[in-house]
Amino acid sequence: MSLLDDLQAILIRETQVSGRVVFVGDGVARVATSRGVVEAAASGDLGVGDLVAVREGMAVRMNRGLGRVFYV
């Protein structure tokens, strides 16, 4: 790993960032964020394009309530 990779890993663990999953494989998710692409452990069923929050090295799907649609 380079110095930049180490610095990125430290910064991401201290804060929460959100982004979209661009790759999922073997329990690892690559997430495109405003700070660049980060690798995090994948939780649950993540797919490419999912909106996630990266907290403490773990990518967790964000629920924005899009599944709740009411018709009147």
C-alpha positions in Angstrom: 0.0 0.0 0.0 1.1 3.5 -0.7 1.1 6.4 1.8 -2.0 7.8 0.0 -3.9 4.5 0.5 -2.9 4.4 4.2 -4.0 8.0 4.7 -7.3 7.4 2.9 -8.0 4.4 5.1 -7.4 6.4 8.3 -9.6 9.3 7.2 -12.5 7.1 6.1 -12.5 5.2 9.4 -12.9 8.4 11.4 -15.8 9.8 9.4 -19.0 8.6 7.7 -19.2 9.0 3.9 -21.9 8.0 1.5 -21.6 6.9 -2.1 -22.6 4.3 -4.7 -21.4 0.8 -4.9 -19.3 0.2 -8.1 -18.0 -3.3 -7.4 -19.0 -6.1 -5.0 -17.0 -9.3 -4.6 -15.8 -11.7 -1.8 -17.3 -9.6 1.0 -15.7 -6.4 -0.2 -17.4 -3.5 -1.8 -15.8 -0.6 -3.7 -17.8 2.6 -3.1 -17.5 5.8 -5.2 -17.7 8.7 -2.8 -17.0 12.4 -3.1 -13.5 11.7 -1.6 -12.7 9.0 -4.2 -13.2 5.2 -4.4 -12.9 3.4 -1.1 -13.0 -0.3 -0.2 -15.1 -1.5 2.7 -16.5 -4.7 4.0 -19.9 -5.4 2.5 -22.8 -6.0 4.8 -25.9 -7.9 3.6 -26.9 -8.1 0.0 -25.3 -5.2 -1.7 -25.4 -4.7 -5.5 -23.8 -2.4 -7.9 -25.6 1.0 -7.8 -26.8 0.7 -4.2 -26.6 3.9 -2.1 -24.5 3.1 1.0 -22.9 4.7 4.0 -19.4 3.8 4.9 -18.9 3.7 8.6 -15.8 2.3 10.4 -14.8 0.3 7.3 -18.2 -1.2 6.7 -20.6 -0.4 3.8 -24.2 -0.3 5.0 -27.2 0.2 2.6 -29.0 3.4 3.2 -32.8 3.2 3.3 -34.4 6.4 1.9 -37.9 5.0 2.1 -38.1 4.5 -1.7 -40.0 1.2 -1.1 -42.9 2.9 0.6 -45.2 4.1 -2.2 -48.9 4.8 -1.4 -51.6 5.1 -4.0 -54.8 6.9 -3.2 
